[in-house]
Amino acid sequence: MMMRYCCMKPLDRNIVAHSYGTVDPEITWEIITDDIPVLKQYCSTIIASA
């Protein structure tokens, strides 16, 4: 599983922030189910080691 840079590529962020009608539900679901849990674990590891 590859994690996107900061969960979202800059282009993805622009689509979400500025083009509400063009958000792809499938990509959004992939971010929610695949990327965010990986990011959460990564952040937890960093916080625990601080």
N, C-alpha and C positions, 0 to 999 in steps of 0.2 A: 504494500500500500504506500503510495507516494503522497506526502503531505504538500499541499500547495504552500508557497511562501506566505507566511502569516495568514493561512487559511484561504486567502483570496488573492488572486493576481490583481494588480491595479486595474486592469480592464474590467474584471468581474465586479470590483468595488464601484466603478463608475456606472456600470449597468444597474446595479442595485440602487445606488444613490440618485441616479438621474433619469433612469428610464424604467419606471415602475411597471409599465405594461409589457416590457420585454424580458422580465425575469423568467428564466427557465425553471419550472418547478423541479425537474429532475436534477439539475445541477445544484439547486438549493438544497434538496434532500441529501444529495451526496456530501455536500459541505457539512450539513447537520450531523449525518450519521457516520461519516468517515473522517473528516478533517478535524472537527471540534473535539471529539474524544482524544485524538492523538495530541492536539495542542494542549488540552487540559492536562494530560499525563506529563507532557514536556514541562509545562509551567509548574506543576506540582513537584517534579523532580528538582527543578531549579530552586524553588522556594525551600524545599526540604534540605538542600545542600548549602543554603545561605546562612 
